[in-house]
Amino acid sequence: MTDQHYPAADFPEPPFGHRLAYAVGFFPAGLLSGLMGAWLMYYYCLPPDAGLTGYLAPSMFGLLMFLLNIPSAFADPTVGFLSDRTRSRLGRRLPFILFGTPIMALFFVLLWFPPARGNEPLNAIWLVATVLVYFLSFTVVVNPYLAIMPEVWQSVKGRMSVSSLMSVTQGVGMLLGMAIGPLITRIPHYLVGGVELNGYRVTALAAGVLTIVAFLPTLLWIRERPHSTKKEVPFNFVRSGWETLKNPAFLPYLISVALINTATTMIIAMMPYQVKVLAGGSEEITSALLGGLMVLAMLLLPVVNILVDRVPRRTLYLVCCGGMAVIISLLYFAGHTAFLSPLPFMIAVLVLSAPFVSVFLVVPRTLLADVMDFDEQRTGYRREAMYNGMESLIGKLPVGLAPWIMGMLFTRFGDSIRQPMGIRLSAVAAGVLTFAGLVAFLFYPLRK
C-alpha cells in the first residue's frame, strides 16, 4: 500500500502521545452507546419472564426511539455546516466540544430517571424529552470531534494509527457499557435526597462524569491546523449538502455503513433477550458475552492493520460484510441444534464474528477520510464536519429502525420463553441488513 502523505512541513502530524490524547475522547462514544444499546431498552421494557414491571411497552419504546432519531439526524448536517464555517481562537471544532459536553453528560444521566412506576404515559414524555436533548448535544460534540482526525492526520498510516487507538478507547468504553450488568444488578436500591437510586442510575451518573473527564485531553492538547483558504468554505447550507451528495464515493459508503450500524445496534440490543429467554441466562452472562466479543475484536486490531498493508480496504470491507451477514444470522438457530446447547452456540457465533467486528471498528473511518480527501480534490475545500453531518443525517434514520424493528418483531412473534420467535427473527433481520450493506458498497469507486 502506498502511503499518501499530505501534511504541511510546518505542521507535522502529532506524535503518539497526542494521538492517544485525542483518542481518549472517543471513550464516551463507546461507553454511552454501549449502555444505551445494551441496557436502555431492557431497562424500560423488561421481558415478561423477568418478574418485574417495565416503564414502557416494547413497541412504544421502539417507535419513540425511531421518531427521536429524525430531528437528531437533521441536526447533524446543521452542526457540520456551522462547524466548517466557524472561526475562533480555538479553531472550528473545539468550541463545540467545550460547550456541548456538559449538556450531553447531564441528559444522558437524566434519561435513566423515568418519573413514574410502571407503564405510564409520563415515562414516554420523559423518554422523548431526555433522549432528544441527549441526541442533539451528542451531535454538537461528536460531529466536530470526528472532523479533527482527517484534518490533523493526513497520511493513511497516521489515520490507521489514530483510528486504531480510537477503536480501542471506544471499544473499552463500549465494553464497560455492555459488560456492566453485574454492577447494575447487584447495587441495592436506596434513596438520596428523596430520589431512588438503583444500579442503572448509579452507572449512568458515573458515565456522565467519565464523559466530561474523557474530553479534557482533546481540549487541552489537540490543536487544529492553522487557518487557510481551504477552510474558508463559501457554500451556503443547501449547496454544501448538495456538493457532499455529489461526491460519487460518498453515497455507497454512507448507505453501507448506515445498514451495518443498524444491524450492529440490533445485535447488541437483542443479546440480553437471547441470553435471558433462549438460554435461561442472566444479565451477567450477557455482559460476559458482549464484553468478550469486544475484547477479542480489540485484540485482533493489530491483525487488521497488517491486513490493510496487504489487502485493499475496499476488498477487506466487502469480505467482512459477507461473512458477518452469514455468521450473525446463525443466532436464529440457538436452541435448535442437537450438538450445542443455546449458550455455547451463542458463544461460538460471537467468537466467529469477532474478526469482522474488528474490521468494522477501524476501516470505515479511514474510508470516510479518503472520501473527504476526494472532496478536496473536487471542490478545493476541507469540509470534514459536513461529511460527518451528512453521514449522521442518513445514518441515524436507519439506526433508529433497529429498536422499532425489534419492537415490532417482539410484539408480533413474541419475546418470551413460550413464544421466542421475535427474538430469533431479530438475528435474521440483522443478517439481511448486513448483506444489504455489502450490496451498497459494491458501488464504492475509490479502489487505491
LINFEN-V330897 format. One record per pair of residues at least 24 apart in sequence whose ideal C-beta (glycine too) atoms are under 7 Angstrom apart, sorted by the first residue. I is the first residue (numbers start at 0). J is the second residue. D is the distance in whole Angstrom. If there is no record, write none. Layout:
BEGIN
I/J/D ; I/J/D
END
This chain:
BEGIN
0/155/7 ; 0/307/7 ; 0/308/5 ; 2/154/6 ; 2/155/5 ; 2/156/5 ; 3/154/6 ; 3/155/6 ; 4/154/4 ; 5/153/4 ; 5/154/7 ; 6/153/5 ; 6/154/7 ; 10/224/5 ; 10/225/7 ; 12/152/5 ; 12/154/7 ; 12/157/5 ; 13/151/6 ; 17/220/6 ; 17/221/6 ; 18/160/6 ; 18/161/5 ; 18/164/6 ; 19/164/6 ; 20/216/4 ; 20/217/6 ; 20/220/4 ; 20/221/6 ; 21/147/7 ; 21/161/7 ; 21/217/5 ; 21/221/5 ; 22/161/6 ; 22/164/4 ; 22/165/5 ; 22/168/5 ; 23/168/6 ; 23/213/5 ; 23/216/5 ; 24/144/6 ; 24/213/6 ; 24/214/5 ; 24/216/7 ; 24/217/4 ; 25/165/4 ; 25/168/5 ; 25/169/5 ; 26/168/4 ; 26/169/7 ; 26/171/6 ; 26/172/4 ; 26/213/4 ; 27/172/6 ; 27/209/7 ; 27/210/4 ; 27/213/5 ; 27/214/7 ; 28/141/6 ; 28/169/6 ; 28/172/7 ; 29/168/7 ; 29/169/4 ; 29/170/6 ; 29/171/7 ; 29/172/3 ; 29/173/4 ; 29/176/7 ; 30/172/3 ; 30/173/7 ; 30/175/6 ; 30/176/5 ; 30/206/6 ; 30/209/6 ; 31/107/6 ; 31/176/7 ; 31/206/6 ; 31/210/7 ; 32/173/6 ; 32/176/7 ; 33/172/6 ; 33/173/4 ; 33/175/7 ; 33/176/2 ; 33/177/4 ; 34/176/4 ; 34/179/7 ; 34/202/7 ; 34/206/6 ; 36/264/6 ; 36/267/4 ; 36/268/6 ; 37/176/6 ; 37/177/4 ; 37/267/5 ; 37/270/7 ; 37/271/7 ; 37/289/6 ; 38/183/7 ; 38/199/7 ; 40/268/5 ; 40/402/6 ; 41/271/5 ; 42/199/5 ; 46/272/6 ; 46/275/6 ; 46/276/6 ; 46/414/6 ; 46/415/7 ; 47/415/5 ; 48/275/7 ; 48/276/7 ; 48/415/6 ; 48/416/6 ; 52/117/5 ; 53/118/7 ; 54/113/5 ; 54/118/7 ; 54/122/4 ; 55/118/6 ; 55/122/6 ; 55/123/6 ; 55/126/7 ; 56/118/6 ; 57/406/4 ; 57/409/5 ; 57/410/6 ; 57/414/7 ; 58/406/4 ; 58/407/7 ; 58/410/5 ; 59/123/6 ; 60/402/6 ; 60/406/6 ; 61/402/4 ; 61/403/4 ; 61/405/6 ; 61/406/3 ; 61/407/7 ; 62/403/6 ; 62/406/7 ; 63/123/6 ; 63/126/6 ; 63/127/6 ; 64/399/6 ; 64/402/4 ; 64/403/7 ; 65/399/4 ; 65/400/6 ; 65/402/7 ; 65/403/4 ; 67/127/6 ; 67/130/5 ; 67/131/6 ; 67/134/6 ; 68/395/5 ; 68/396/6 ; 68/398/7 ; 68/399/3 ; 69/396/7 ; 70/131/7 ; 71/134/4 ; 71/135/6 ; 71/138/6 ; 71/395/6 ; 72/391/6 ; 72/392/5 ; 72/395/4 ; 72/396/5 ; 73/392/6 ; 74/135/5 ; 74/138/5 ; 75/138/5 ; 75/142/6 ; 75/388/4 ; 75/391/3 ; 75/392/5 ; 75/395/7 ; 76/240/6 ; 76/385/7 ; 76/388/4 ; 76/389/5 ; 76/392/5 ; 78/138/5 ; 78/139/6 ; 78/142/5 ; 78/388/6 ; 79/142/6 ; 79/384/4 ; 79/385/4 ; 79/387/6 ; 79/388/3 ; 79/389/7 ; 80/236/5 ; 80/239/5 ; 80/385/6 ; 80/388/7 ; 82/142/7 ; 82/143/5 ; 82/146/6 ; 82/384/4 ; 83/232/5 ; 83/382/5 ; 83/384/5 ; 83/385/5 ; 84/232/6 ; 86/226/7 ; 90/223/4 ; 91/223/6 ; 91/230/7 ; 92/143/4 ; 92/144/7 ; 92/146/5 ; 92/147/5 ; 92/223/6 ; 93/218/6 ; 95/139/5 ; 95/140/6 ; 95/143/4 ; 96/140/5 ; 96/143/6 ; 96/144/6 ; 96/214/6 ; 96/217/6 ; 96/218/6 ; 97/218/6 ; 99/136/5 ; 99/139/4 ; 99/140/4 ; 100/140/5 ; 100/210/7 ; 100/211/6 ; 100/214/5 ; 101/211/6 ; 102/136/4 ; 103/133/6 ; 103/136/4 ; 103/137/5 ; 103/140/5 ; 103/210/7 ; 104/207/4 ; 104/210/4 ; 104/211/5 ; 105/207/7 ; 106/132/4 ; 106/133/4 ; 106/136/6 ; 107/133/5 ; 107/203/7 ; 107/206/7 ; 107/207/6 ; 108/203/5 ; 108/204/6 ; 108/207/4 ; 111/199/5 ; 111/200/5 ; 111/203/4 ; 112/200/6 ; 138/391/7 ; 142/384/6 ; 142/387/5 ; 142/388/6 ; 142/391/7 ; 143/384/6 ; 144/217/7 ; 145/387/5 ; 146/383/4 ; 146/384/4 ; 146/387/6 ; 147/221/6 ; 147/223/7 ; 149/368/4 ; 149/371/5 ; 149/383/5 ; 150/223/6 ; 150/224/6 ; 150/381/6 ; 150/383/6 ; 151/223/7 ; 151/224/6 ; 155/365/7 ; 158/365/5 ; 158/368/5 ; 159/304/6 ; 159/307/6 ; 159/365/6 ; 162/361/5 ; 162/364/5 ; 162/365/6 ; 163/300/5 ; 163/304/6 ; 163/361/6 ; 166/300/6 ; 166/360/4 ; 166/361/5 ; 167/297/6 ; 167/300/7 ; 170/293/5 ; 170/296/7 ; 170/297/5 ; 170/360/6 ; 173/293/6 ; 174/290/5 ; 174/293/4 ; 174/294/7 ; 177/267/7 ; 177/286/6 ; 177/289/4 ; 177/290/6 ; 177/293/7 ; 178/286/4 ; 178/289/6 ; 178/290/3 ; 179/286/6 ; 180/282/4 ; 180/283/5 ; 180/285/6 ; 180/286/3 ; 181/283/5 ; 181/286/6 ; 183/282/7 ; 184/282/5 ; 229/375/7 ; 229/379/7 ; 229/380/6 ; 229/381/5 ; 230/381/6 ; 232/380/5 ; 232/382/6 ; 239/382/7 ; 239/385/5 ; 240/389/6 ; 242/378/6 ; 243/385/6 ; 243/386/6 ; 243/389/5 ; 246/370/6 ; 246/373/6 ; 246/374/5 ; 246/377/7 ; 247/444/6 ; 248/370/5 ; 248/373/5 ; 248/443/6 ; 248/444/6 ; 248/445/5 ; 249/370/5 ; 251/439/6 ; 251/440/6 ; 251/442/4 ; 251/443/4 ; 252/366/6 ; 252/367/6 ; 252/370/6 ; 252/443/6 ; 253/390/6 ; 253/393/5 ; 253/394/7 ; 254/439/4 ; 255/436/4 ; 255/439/4 ; 255/440/4 ; 256/363/5 ; 256/394/6 ; 257/393/6 ; 257/394/4 ; 257/397/5 ; 257/398/7 ; 258/397/6 ; 258/432/5 ; 258/433/7 ; 258/435/5 ; 258/436/4 ; 258/439/6 ; 259/320/7 ; 259/359/6 ; 259/433/6 ; 259/436/4 ; 260/394/6 ; 260/398/5 ; 261/397/5 ; 261/398/5 ; 261/400/6 ; 261/401/5 ; 261/432/5 ; 262/429/4 ; 262/432/4 ; 262/433/5 ; 264/398/5 ; 264/401/4 ; 265/401/4 ; 265/404/7 ; 265/405/6 ; 265/425/6 ; 265/428/6 ; 265/429/4 ; 266/327/6 ; 266/429/5 ; 268/401/6 ; 268/402/6 ; 268/405/6 ; 269/405/6 ; 269/422/6 ; 269/425/4 ; 269/426/7 ; 272/414/6 ; 272/422/5 ; 273/330/6 ; 273/333/6 ; 273/345/6 ; 273/422/6 ; 276/414/6 ; 276/415/6 ; 276/416/6 ; 276/419/5 ; 276/422/6 ; 277/333/5 ; 277/334/5 ; 277/341/5 ; 277/419/6 ; 277/422/6 ; 278/341/4 ; 278/342/4 ; 278/345/7 ; 280/342/6 ; 288/345/6 ; 288/346/7 ; 288/349/6 ; 292/349/5 ; 292/353/6 ; 292/356/7 ; 295/350/7 ; 295/353/4 ; 296/353/5 ; 296/356/4 ; 296/357/4 ; 296/360/6 ; 299/353/6 ; 299/354/6 ; 299/357/4 ; 300/357/6 ; 300/361/6 ; 303/357/5 ; 303/358/6 ; 303/361/5 ; 311/446/6 ; 312/362/5 ; 312/365/7 ; 312/366/6 ; 313/443/6 ; 313/446/6 ; 315/358/6 ; 315/362/6 ; 316/358/7 ; 316/362/6 ; 316/440/6 ; 317/437/6 ; 317/440/6 ; 319/355/4 ; 319/358/4 ; 319/359/7 ; 320/433/6 ; 320/436/5 ; 320/437/4 ; 320/440/7 ; 321/437/5 ; 322/355/5 ; 323/352/6 ; 323/355/4 ; 323/433/5 ; 324/430/5 ; 324/433/4 ; 324/434/4 ; 324/437/7 ; 325/430/7 ; 326/351/5 ; 326/352/5 ; 327/352/6 ; 327/426/6 ; 327/429/5 ; 327/430/5 ; 327/433/7 ; 328/426/6 ; 328/427/5 ; 328/430/3 ; 330/426/4 ; 331/423/5 ; 331/426/5 ; 331/427/5 ; 369/445/6 ; 373/445/6 ; 404/428/6
END
